[in-house]
Amino acid sequence: MYDCAVRAALSEGASPGKLDQEIEAWRGSLGELADAATDSHLPVEPIYTPLDVESDYSRLGLPGEYPFTRGIYRSMYRGRLWTMRLYSGWGTAEETNLRFRYLLDHGQTGLSVAFDLPTQMGLDSDESLAMAEVGKVGVAVDSLADMEAIFAGIPLDRISTSFTINATAPIILAMYQVVGEKQGIAPAVLRGTVQNDILKEFVARKTYIYPPEPSLRLVIDVIEYATRALPKFNPISVCGYHMRQAGCDAVQEIALTFANASQYVRDTVARGLEVDAFAPQFSFNFSTMRDFFEEIAKHRAARRLWARIMRDRFGARDRRSAMLRLFSGGDGTCLTSIEPLNNVVRIAYQALAIVLSGAQAVHTISWDEALGLPTEEAALLALRTQQILAYETGVTRTADPLGGSYYLESLTDELERRAETLLDKIEERGVVAGVTDGSLERMIADGAWAQEQAVASGETAIVGVNLFPEEGAEERDVQPFVVRAEIGARQRELLRAVRASRDEQRVAIALADVEAAARSGENVMPALVEAVRAYATVGEMSRAMANVFGYQKASTVI
């Protein structure tokens, strides 16, 4: 299995047999040690040597070269620093614009938009189901007027914007295109990303609107349209992050993400597009949790596996199609509301792991997000965490600084093997079948239950919570950010003003065209762009498509 010459060289001239004997003797001298494992239950040995690492250097390779284990760019951060994004947005467009401009003024290099639940679910702010949630977990967007206000004074030809939006991704992309046009910016110049990953919504996050098949069709509509009209825009960010938050482990996160991504690639090719025409604009969003080395290895294994999938399964010839372009953020499920200032340390370690793994864009969460939306001060500290990493620590000086670590390489190999095995198993039945019958959702739910049990039993240690708890810590006064009660009323007033000023006949015609496009099977994006220009609302456009597609019933998986 191993190249003896390489093994001998790495062990300072010792023969492989002698090295085996030395290691065995060393292990025997340790006495009894408790078993150890990563958070994803991969066993961890007390020491790693050249014998634990596959010696074929092509599996490791060079930065910027296939299979991209060590990063997708040759010079990595010495030549191109990661994009610093903070996931931001709350209240009305005006508040969000102020937060964006504050962060940009303090050195943030990209925007990441959080939407409130009504916007994510295709509801207008004045609908009864939306009333209690307007502006609470993100910005309320009802019409083009809101999107214009969000980006007022922000030149879209000089900034890239990421939108965490799925079921209503076609509408939000149409709005962003029109805002750009109003700024005098051609669609071909716009840069950014819509998440647009509806399959993981069904198994993890639940902000779906329509049944799986028409929902998947809309994903491909966005990819097809962007490939032709917005060539610099990423029409999808396949998202393992939310499935990991929901309960799956690192192996499952890779496998589920690539099962979804492969489905999107197959369906887009079925539309008649060559894989190399659209695959270079695929992007990915993975989580970064608490297990420092496992998370670094996970990102490296994912890059290598995706490169092989694109080359061997889909026949991609453009090297950019095989590059896994990664956006990662520290995971909010790792934060605690008890002793919340401990989260500052957790976030710094997560950010370090992301950077050491070679991500292209980084999001740092704020220490107070276990309590509510970030305050301005907490958001600034999250940004400063990235800036200190970039400019003070020296981590940008060389590509893949942990590459070659026996432990890290062994962990990378093992994660890749296990993830590929699970991916093959998922694809035997098909990811859509796994969504429909609930088996993938159940896999994640079982993982979440196991994680909760591990915390409750103390098997998973959380400092300040179940390890070294401090009496009275829960009662300490920390003032969380609170969205003011009048925000909803103000947003509904803005919506009324838009409806009063628009051309209702133009809106009606545009909505009829959206419904006709949905019914005929043609790409809905051109019709949505025209409806956006007429100031049709998110709720109106969503209902026009629901007239054709219907609504998905809530899952009953427990």
Sequence and secondary structure as in RCSB ss.txt:
>XXXX:A:sequence
MYDCAVRAALSEGASPGKLDQEIEAWRGSLGELADAATDSHLPVEPIYTPLDVESDYSRLGLPGEYPFTRGIYRS
MYRGRLWTMRLYSGWGTAEETNLRFRYLLDHGQTGLSVAFDLPTQMGLDSDESLAMAEVGKVGVAVDSLADMEAI
FAGIPLDRISTSFTINATAPIILAMYQVVGEKQGIAPAVLRGTVQNDILKEFVARKTYIYPPEPSLRLVIDVIEY
ATRALPKFNPISVCGYHMRQAGCDAVQEIALTFANASQYVRDTVARGLEVDAFAPQFSFNFSTMRDFFEEIAKHR
AARRLWARIMRDRFGARDRRSAMLRLFSGGDGTCLTSIEPLNNVVRIAYQALAIVLSGAQAVHTISWDEALGLPT
EEAALLALRTQQILAYETGVTRTADPLGGSYYLESLTDELERRAETLLDKIEERGVVAGVTDGSLERMIADGAWA
QEQAVASGETAIVGVNLFPEEGAEERDVQPFVVRAEIGARQRELLRAVRASRDEQRVAIALADVEAAARSGENVM
PALVEAVRAYATVGEMSRAMANVFGYQKASTVI
>XXXX:A:secstr
   HHHHHHHTTT  HHHHHHHHHHHHHHT      B TT  B  S   GGGS   GGGT  TTSTT TT SSSS
GGGTS  EEEEEE  BSHHHHHHHHHHHHHTT  EEEE B HHHHTT  TTSGGGGGGTTSSSB   SHHHHHHH
TTT  TTS  EEE  STTHHHHHHHHHHHHHHTT  GGG  EEE   HHHIIIII    S HHHHHHHHHHHHHH
HHHH TTEE EEEESHHHHHHT  HHHHHHHHHHHHHHHHHHHHHTT  HHHHGGGEEEEEEE S HHHHHHHHH
HHHHHHHHIIIIIT   SGGGG   EEEEE GGG  SSSTTHHHHHHHHHHHHHHHHT SEEE   GGGGTSB  
HHHHHHHHHHHHHHHHHS TTSSSSTTTT HHHHHHHHHHHHHHHHHHHHHHHH HHHHHHSSHHHHHHHHHHHH
HHHHHHHTSS  BTTTBS  TTGGGS    B   THHHHHHHHHHHHHHHHS HHHHHHHHHHHHHHHHHTS SH
HHHHHHHHTT  HHHHHHHHHHHH         
